[in-house]
Amino acid sequence: MIDWKKYPNFSENEFKCFCCGRVEMSEWLLKKLQSARYFADIPFAINSGYRCESYNNVVHGKANSAHIKGLAVDIACTHSAIRYKIVIALLKAGFTRLEIKETWIHADCDSSLPQEVIF
């Protein structure tokens, strides 16, 4: 059971699967995410956290998605200067897998996937 008091800038609801409501997030990811939030010193709005396999299929996620393992988050972001701050903070916190899109940033810590990549 996750002690959400350790992560004062986030709430359990932000990470719930939209399909089943489960929250099976990795504490390792949450610790890194909280560190990134401190480094950035700006709020992070989580678009997607844990996904069950059914919901992952609905959103056309990859079969081996780190979201299914609770090892990934998507952070809302539509402003380039904010995006830069978030990316720098994620790297500083130790994330080595990032995906940057126009409206969100994906960060994961799934060691079974290629490392030191930005896609």
C-alpha positions in Angstrom: 0.0 0.0 0.0 1.4 3.4 -1.0 1.7 6.1 1.7 0.6 9.1 -0.4 1.8 11.5 2.3 5.3 10.8 1.0 4.3 12.4 -2.3 2.7 15.7 -1.2 2.4 17.1 -4.8 0.4 14.2 -6.0 -2.8 12.3 -5.1 -3.8 8.7 -5.6 -6.7 9.8 -7.9 -4.2 11.2 -10.5 -2.8 7.7 -11.1 -6.0 5.7 -11.2 -6.8 3.6 -14.3 -9.7 5.3 -16.1 -11.2 1.8 -16.8 -11.1 -0.1 -13.5 -10.0 2.5 -11.0 -7.0 0.5 -9.8 -3.8 2.2 -8.8 -0.8 -0.1 -9.1 2.1 2.4 -9.3 5.7 1.7 -8.5 7.1 3.5 -5.5 10.4 3.8 -7.4 8.6 5.8 -10.1 6.7 7.9 -7.5 9.9 8.8 -5.7 11.6 9.9 -8.9 8.5 11.8 -9.9 8.3 13.6 -6.6 12.0 14.5 -7.0 11.4 15.9 -10.5 8.5 17.9 -9.2 10.8 19.5 -6.5 13.4 20.2 -9.2 10.9 21.8 -11.6 9.2 23.8 -8.8 6.0 23.9 -10.9 2.8 21.7 -10.7 2.7 18.5 -12.7 -0.8 17.5 -14.0 -0.9 13.7 -14.5 -2.9 12.7 -17.6 -2.2 9.0 -17.3 -0.7 6.8 -14.7 -1.6 3.1 -14.2 -3.5 1.4 -17.0 -5.0 -2.1 -16.9 -4.5 -4.1 -20.1 -8.1 -3.4 -21.2 -7.7 0.4 -20.9 -4.3 0.2 -22.5 -5.9 -1.5 -25.5 -8.7 1.2 -25.6 -6.0 4.0 -25.9 -4.0 1.9 -28.4 -1.1 1.7 -26.0 1.8 -0.6 -26.8 1.5 -4.2 -25.6 4.5 -3.9 -23.4 3.6 -0.4 -22.1 5.3 0.6 -18.9 1.9 2.1 -17.8 0.6 -1.5 -17.4 3.4 -2.2 -14.9 2.8 1.1 -13.0 6.2 2.3 -14.2 5.0 5.3 -16.4 3.2 8.6 -16.3 2.1 11.1 -18.8 2.4 14.7 -17.7 0.2 17.4 -19.3 2.1 20.1 -21.0 1.3 22.5 -23.8 3.8 25.4 -23.3 7.4 25.0 -24.6 9.1 26.8 -21.7 7.2 24.7 -19.2 8.0 21.6 -21.2 11.7 22.4 -21.0 11.5 22.8 -17.2 9.7 19.5 -16.8 12.1 17.6 -19.1 15.2 19.0 -17.4 13.7 18.1 -14.0 12.8 14.5 -15.1 16.4 14.0 -16.4 17.8 15.4 -13.1 15.6 13.1 -11.1 17.0 10.1 -13.0 14.4 9.3 -15.7 16.1 7.8 -18.7 13.1 7.2 -20.9 11.1 10.2 -22.1 8.6 10.7 -24.9 7.8 14.3 -25.8 4.5 15.2 -27.5 2.7 18.5 -28.2 0.3 18.1 -25.2 2.1 15.8 -22.8 5.4 14.3 -21.7 5.7 10.5 -21.0 8.3 9.5 -18.4 9.0 5.9 -17.4 11.5 3.9 -15.5 10.9 0.4 -17.0 14.4 -1.2 -17.1 13.2 -3.9 -19.5 12.9 -1.3 -22.2 15.7 0.6 -24.0 17.3 3.2 -21.8 18.7 6.7 -22.4 16.1 7.5 -25.0 13.9 10.4 -25.9 11.3 9.7 -28.5 
